[in-house]
Amino acid sequence: MDTRKLRIVKPPLPAIGVCEGCNSQFKSNKRSEDEVESEIRAAFDAHRCELTDDNQNAQRFVRDFTEDK
């Protein structure tokens, strides 16, 4: 199941791309609109979504809280 989808938020600079699957953000400081989109898309293609659900977050919180005891 592929839930990755890139949304690019254009002007103002810097342009920002957001992965709608995991909310990762990708930024570009390029001036040319074509360069901006290609740089953000390359960063998006290279990343791996790390989806976490509420249960995983709760387990991590409990583990972190009880490790030192």
N, CA and C atoms as an extended XYZ file, in Angstrom:
207
Properties=species:S:1:pos:R:3:atomname:S:1:resname:S:1:resid:I:1 pbc="F F F"
N         0.850       -1.177        0.000 N   MET     1
C         0.000        0.000        0.000 CA  MET     1
C         0.892        1.235        0.000 C   MET     1
N         0.857        1.993       -1.067 N   ASP     2
C         1.719        3.158       -1.210 CA  ASP     2
C         0.912        4.410       -0.919 C   ASP     2
N         1.174        5.054        0.216 N   THR     3
C         0.427        6.250        0.600 CA  THR     3
C         1.241        7.504        0.376 C   THR     3
N         2.426        7.347       -0.209 N   ARG     4
C         3.292        8.507       -0.423 CA  ARG     4
C         2.730        9.386       -1.519 C   ARG     4
N         2.647       10.667       -1.230 N   LYS     5
C         2.228       11.641       -2.215 CA  LYS     5
C         2.913       12.949       -1.863 C   LYS     5
N         3.512       13.588       -2.875 N   LEU     6
C         4.244       14.822       -2.651 CA  LEU     6
C         3.349       16.013       -2.938 C   LEU     6
N         3.335       16.963       -2.000 N   ARG     7
C         2.626       18.233       -2.196 CA  ARG     7
C         3.663       19.335       -2.106 C   ARG     7
N         3.755       20.166       -3.150 N   ILE     8
C         4.724       21.256       -3.160 CA  ILE     8
C         4.001       22.566       -2.895 C   ILE     8
N         4.477       23.283       -1.873 N   VAL     9
C         3.924       24.580       -1.517 CA  VAL     9
C         4.838       25.625       -2.141 C   VAL     9
N         4.331       26.325       -3.137 N   LYS    10
C         5.138       27.296       -3.879 CA  LYS    10
C         5.026       28.662       -3.235 C   LYS    10
N         5.531       29.681       -3.915 N   PRO    11
C         5.887       30.962       -3.283 CA  PRO    11
C         5.208       31.203       -1.952 C   PRO    11
N         5.855       31.837       -1.076 N   PRO    12
C         7.146       32.514       -1.170 CA  PRO    12
C         8.307       31.543       -1.029 C   PRO    12
N         9.483       32.011       -1.412 N   LEU    13
C        10.681       31.193       -1.251 CA  LEU    13
C        11.035       31.118        0.221 C   LEU    13
N        11.607       30.100        0.740 N   PRO    14
C        11.959       28.889        0.016 CA  PRO    14
C        10.735       28.009       -0.189 C   PRO    14
N        10.706       27.351       -1.325 N   ALA    15
C         9.613       26.428       -1.615 CA  ALA    15
C         9.740       25.216       -0.692 C   ALA    15
N         8.625       24.617       -0.345 N   ILE    16
C         8.621       23.477        0.563 CA  ILE    16
C         7.786       22.365       -0.057 C   ILE    16
N         8.301       21.150        0.005 N   GLY    17
C         7.557       19.966       -0.393 CA  GLY    17
C         7.204       19.187        0.857 C   GLY    17
N         6.016       18.593        0.880 N   VAL    18
C         5.569       17.839        2.049 CA  VAL    18
C         5.110       16.459        1.594 C   VAL    18
N         5.614       15.429        2.256 N   CYS    19
C         5.138       14.075        2.008 CA  CYS    19
C         3.844       13.904        2.777 C   CYS    19
N         2.766       13.621        2.068 N   GLU    20
C         1.482       13.470        2.737 CA  GLU    20
C         1.363       12.147        3.475 C   GLU    20
N         2.311       11.241        3.265 N   GLY    21
C         2.296        9.968        3.970 CA  GLY    21
C         2.851       10.060        5.374 C   GLY    21
N         3.936       10.857        5.548 N   CYS    22
C         4.578       10.916        6.862 CA  CYS    22
C         4.871       12.348        7.324 C   CYS    22
N         4.448       13.329        6.550 N   ASN    23
C         4.624       14.752        6.858 CA  ASN    23
C         6.083       15.203        6.876 C   ASN    23
N         6.980       14.469        6.224 N   SER    24
C         8.357       14.936        6.085 CA  SER    24
C         8.364       16.164        5.185 C   SER    24
N         9.258       17.100        5.463 N   GLN    25
C         9.334       18.322        4.670 CA  GLN    25
C        10.644       18.371        3.904 C   GLN    25
N        10.570       18.906        2.694 N   PHE    26
C        11.722       19.040        1.817 CA  PHE    26
C        11.766       20.479        1.333 C   PHE    26
N        12.930       21.130        1.480 N   LYS    27
C        13.048       22.548        1.131 CA  LYS    27
C        14.025       22.738       -0.009 C   LYS    27
N        13.839       23.835       -0.735 N   SER    28
C        14.747       24.207       -1.802 CA  SER    28
C        14.942       25.709       -1.785 C   SER    28
N        16.169       26.134       -2.014 N   ASN    29
C        16.473       27.557       -2.090 CA  ASN    29
C        16.788       27.995       -3.507 C   ASN    29
N        16.527       27.124       -4.473 N   LYS    30
C        16.782       27.457       -5.872 CA  LYS    30
C        15.840       28.564       -6.316 C   LYS    30
N        16.236       29.285       -7.339 N   ARG    31
C        15.415       30.386       -7.861 CA  ARG    31
C        14.509       29.928       -9.003 C   ARG    31
N        15.030       29.075       -9.859 N   SER    32
C        14.258       28.613      -11.010 CA  SER    32
C        13.184       27.629      -10.554 C   SER    32
N        11.970       27.836      -11.027 N   GLU    33
C        10.863       26.973      -10.620 CA  GLU    33
C        11.110       25.516      -10.999 C   GLU    33
N        11.730       25.288      -12.153 N   ASP    34
C        12.035       23.919      -12.580 CA  ASP    34
C        13.078       23.277      -11.665 C   ASP    34
N        14.107       24.046      -11.282 N   GLU    35
C        15.138       23.531      -10.384 CA  GLU    35
C        14.572       23.230       -9.005 C   GLU    35
N        13.681       24.105       -8.537 N   VAL    36
C        13.057       23.915       -7.230 CA  VAL    36
C        12.296       22.599       -7.209 C   VAL    36
N        11.440       22.414       -8.189 N   GLU    37
C        10.612       21.201       -8.210 CA  GLU    37
C        11.462       19.947       -8.357 C   GLU    37
N        12.498       19.981       -9.205 N   SER    38
C        13.326       18.788       -9.387 CA  SER    38
C        14.130       18.465       -8.134 C   SER    38
N        14.616       19.497       -7.428 N   GLU    39
C        15.370       19.260       -6.192 CA  GLU    39
C        14.464       18.664       -5.101 C   GLU    39
N        13.282       19.216       -4.956 N   ILE    40
C        12.347       18.709       -3.950 CA  ILE    40
C        11.891       17.298       -4.298 C   ILE    40
N        11.592       17.054       -5.571 N   ARG    41
C        11.149       15.721       -5.988 CA  ARG    41
C        12.251       14.690       -5.771 C   ARG    41
N        13.514       15.046       -6.024 N   ALA    42
C        14.629       14.122       -5.803 CA  ALA    42
C        14.753       13.775       -4.316 C   ALA    42
N        14.611       14.776       -3.462 N   ALA    43
C        14.675       14.526       -2.015 CA  ALA    43
C        13.513       13.646       -1.574 C   ALA    43
N        12.329       13.891       -2.135 N   PHE    44
C        11.151       13.089       -1.801 CA  PHE    44
C        11.348       11.638       -2.247 C   PHE    44
N        11.855       11.445       -3.467 N   ASP    45
C        12.065       10.093       -3.984 CA  ASP    45
C        13.088        9.324       -3.169 C   ASP    45
N        14.063       10.033       -2.584 N   ALA    46
C        15.122        9.382       -1.819 CA  ALA    46
C        14.706        9.032       -0.398 C   ALA    46
N        13.666        9.645        0.124 N   HIS    47
C        13.303        9.405        1.526 CA  HIS    47
C        12.418        8.171        1.672 C   HIS    47
N        12.413        7.632        2.864 N   ARG    48
C        11.558        6.490        3.217 CA  ARG    48
C        10.603        6.942        4.303 C   ARG    48
N         9.327        6.715        4.085 N   CYS    49
C         8.326        7.096        5.093 CA  CYS    49
C         8.504        6.239        6.334 C   CYS    49
N         8.428        6.877        7.474 N   GLU    50
C         8.457        6.165        8.744 CA  GLU    50
C         7.145        6.447        9.446 C   GLU    50
N         6.147        5.669        9.071 N   LEU    51
C         4.828        5.860        9.646 CA  LEU    51
C         4.784        5.285       11.046 C   LEU    51
N         4.200        6.039       11.947 N   THR    52
C         4.000        5.550       13.301 CA  THR    52
C         2.544        5.770       13.659 C   THR    52
N         1.989        4.815       14.334 N   ASP    53
C         0.619        4.993       14.796 CA  ASP    53
C         0.645        5.326       16.283 C   ASP    53
N        -0.498        5.632       16.837 N   ASP    54
C        -0.578        6.027       18.243 CA  ASP    54
C        -0.075        4.934       19.176 C   ASP    54
N        -0.307        3.684       18.832 N   ASN    55
C         0.137        2.577       19.665 CA  ASN    55
C         1.664        2.528       19.732 C   ASN    55
N         2.322        2.735       18.593 N   GLN    56
C         3.779        2.742       18.589 CA  GLN    56
C         4.314        3.909       19.405 C   GLN    56
N         3.672        5.060       19.305 N   ASN    57
C         4.102        6.221       20.076 CA  ASN    57
C         3.952        5.967       21.564 C   ASN    57
N         2.876        5.336       21.970 N   ALA    58
C         2.651        5.030       23.384 CA  ALA    58
C         3.701        4.042       23.886 C   ALA    58
N         4.013        3.026       23.091 N   GLN    59
C         5.024        2.058       23.488 CA  GLN    59
C         6.387        2.727       23.643 C   GLN    59
N         6.734        3.612       22.727 N   ARG    60
C         8.008        4.319       22.808 CA  ARG    60
C         8.060        5.189       24.054 C   ARG    60
N         6.963        5.867       24.367 N   PHE    61
C         6.908        6.721       25.548 CA  PHE    61
C         7.120        5.902       26.814 C   PHE    61
N         6.434        4.781       26.931 N   VAL    62
C         6.564        3.919       28.112 CA  VAL    62
C         7.981        3.379       28.220 C   VAL    62
N         8.543        2.930       27.103 N   ARG    63
C         9.901        2.388       27.105 CA  ARG    63
C        10.901        3.462       27.538 C   ARG    63
N        10.794        4.660       26.969 N   ASP    64
C        11.712        5.741       27.325 CA  ASP    64
C        11.569        6.158       28.776 C   ASP    64
N        10.358        6.139       29.293 N   PHE    65
C        10.084        6.559       30.658 CA  PHE    65
C        10.604        5.550       31.667 C   PHE    65
N        10.562        4.255       31.329 N   THR    66
C        10.917        3.222       32.286 CA  THR    66
C        12.341        2.697       32.115 C   THR    66
N        13.071        3.134       31.101 N   GLU    67
C        14.427        2.627       30.871 CA  GLU    67
C        15.369        2.922       32.030 C   GLU    67
N        15.291        4.095       32.599 N   ASP    68
C        16.249        4.495       33.626 CA  ASP    68
C        15.904        3.991       35.017 C   ASP    68
N        14.819        3.286       35.156 N   LYS    69
C        14.386        2.860       36.500 CA  LYS    69
C        14.746        1.443       36.787 C   LYS    69
